[in-house]
Amino acid sequence: MPPLPSTIDDETTRAVESLNRRQKDLTSYQIPRLRDCKGPLSTQQQYAAELKDDLDAFGQQVDSLEMLGEDQLRKPDRQHVKHLVDEFRSSQAKMRKDMRTALLESKKTIDANSRSHRDELLRSSAILEKPRSDEKASDDALMSANNDVTEALRRTIGLMQGELERSVLTTQMLDSSTAILQATSITHDSLNTVMGTSRQLITALEKADWMDRLLIMAGLCFFLLVVLFILKQRIVDRGLRIAFWWTRFIPDFSGDAALLADEKVGRISATGTDVMSSLLSSATSLLSGDSSTTVSSAAETIYENPRTLPVDQLEQAASSLSLSLTGFMERPMSTALSIASSPVPSETLVESVAQRVEL
């Protein structure tokens, strides 16, 4: 048999060595001993029972070796052990055949010896009486029956021993399987805990990753806006100023509106001066009732809205006041008194017109 690889564990190696020793003992000692047994019959039956028990034990060891081979880690080791198991099973079958052959040969030898011995006894004891020979025959039959019963009991004991060993082996395997299952359950629980923690860490990392991306994108957008603003200030605006340099020489007409406003203010100032002079010159004259009403309303309009009144309305009020004052000299005394009783003093009216003219 080839040597075992070094990668096979020690238990499997010891099992193979034990099988080799038992196989050698069976093939080289017990089977030849049974074959050469010449009697008596009890000795032959004892040898046969021992050989049968050893063969059964050999088969159990082969089964154990097969299970050990399935537990090997490497596939080549499992194949090698399986090959050894097949060889041992073949040897077991061959040894069983040899045992039957040896048992038959031994039985033939014992029967031949018994017949020759019986013939000798018959020849030497021809003078013995027939009842004695019948008694001897009955004794032989009884001995044969006892031997058969003993053989059956031995076989039964051997079978019971084999079943007991198998039960013990099965119990050991169940215990080891229970321990392995408990270790696997503990490992599974620890893996579940690790997976839960890993899931939480991954979720937190994903949130942090999204937040970092948003911050990076915001910073990048701000940076791009700043770059675009700088490019606009440095390139676009400066280029436009350089491209439209000739617009500096175009005259600005924005002051025309101010000149027109100054001209209107001048006219209003002149009108206000005329109105003031007319008021002062004709304050004590006799006026008519209708003219006093017109003058009073115009004076109140100028007095109440010296700043918010538009220029056109101010000119219209001043014109109405001027036209009304031209007819003061032709009105009776009652009109003058109504003017005098007006709530707008002449000094206040003059100040209001002067303020509006300044604006």
C-alpha positions, 0 to 999 in steps of 0.5 A, a space after each residue: 500500500 502506498 504511503 499516506 500524504 502528509 496533509 492527512 490528519 493524525 487520526 485518519 493515519 492511525 485508523 489506516 495503520 490499525 486497519 493494516 495491522 488487523 488485515 495482516 493478522 486476519 490474512 496471515 494468522 487467523 484464516 490459516 489457523 482456521 484452515 489448518 484446524 483438525 479438531 475438535 469441533 469446539 476449537 474450530 467453532 471458537 476459531 471461526 467465531 473469533 475470525 468472524 468478530 474480527 471481520 465485523 470489527 474490521 468492517 466497522 473500522 472501515 466505516 469509521 475511516 470512510 467518515 473520517 475521509 469525508 471530513 478531510 479539508 482537501 479534495 485530493 486527501 478525500 479521494 485518497 482516503 476513499 480509494 483506501 476505503 475501497 481497497 479495504 472493503 475489497 480485502 474484507 470481501 476477500 477475507 470473508 470468502 477465505 474464511 468460508 473456504 477455510 471453515 469448509 476445509 477445516 470441517 472436511 478435515 474434522 469430519 474425515 478425522 472423526 470418521 477415521 477415528 470412529 472407524 478405528 473405534 468400531 474396529 477395536 470395539 466390535 465386541 461392544 454391545 449395540 446399546 452402548 453404541 446407540 448411547 454414544 450416537 445419542 451423545 454425539 447428537 447431543 454434543 452437536 446440538 450443544 455446539 450449534 447452540 453455542 455457535 448461535 449464541 456467539 454469533 448473537 453476542 458478536 452482533 450485539 457487540 457490533 450494534 453497541 459499538 455502532 450506537 456508541 459511535 453514533 452517539 459520539 457523532 451526535 454530540 460532536 454535531 451538537 457542539 458544531 451546531 451550537 458554535 455555528 449558531 453563536 457565530 451566526 448571531 455575532 455575524 448578524 450583530 456585525 452586519 447590523 453595525 455595518 449597515 448603520 455605519 454605511 448609512 451614516 457614511 452615505 449621508 456624510 457623503 451626500 452632505 460633502 457632495 452638496 458642500 463641494 458643489 455649492 463651493 464650486 458654484 460659488 467659485 465659478 460665480 466669483 470667476 465669472 464676475 472677475 472675468 466680466 469685470 476684467 474682460 467684458 466691462 473693460 472691453 466695452 469701455 474700450 470699444 465705446 470710447 468714442 461715446 465720451 465725445 457725444 454731448 449730454 442733453 440731460 441739462 435741457 430739462 433743468 434749463 426749461 424748469 429755470 425759465 418757468 421759475 423765472 416767469 413764475 417769479 415775475 408773475 409773483 412779483 407783479 401779483 405782490 405789487 398789485 396786492 400792495 397797491 390795491 389793498 385799500 381799494 373798493 372791490 366788487 363781491 365777485 372779484 373778492 371771491 375770485 381773489 380770495 379763492 386764488 389767494 387761498 389756493 396759493 397759500 394752502 399749496 405753496 409747495 405741492 401745487 404744480 407749476 401750471 396750476 400755480 401759473 393759472 392761479 397767479 393769472 386769475 389773481 392778477 386779472 381779478 386785481 385789475 378790477 379792484 379799483 372799480 368795485 365798491 367798498 363792501 368787496 374791499 372789506 370782504 377781501 380784508 376779512 379773508 383768512 389769508 393775510 397779505 404777508 403770508 400770501 407774499 411769503 407763499 408765493 416767494 417760497 414757490 418761486 424759489 422752488 
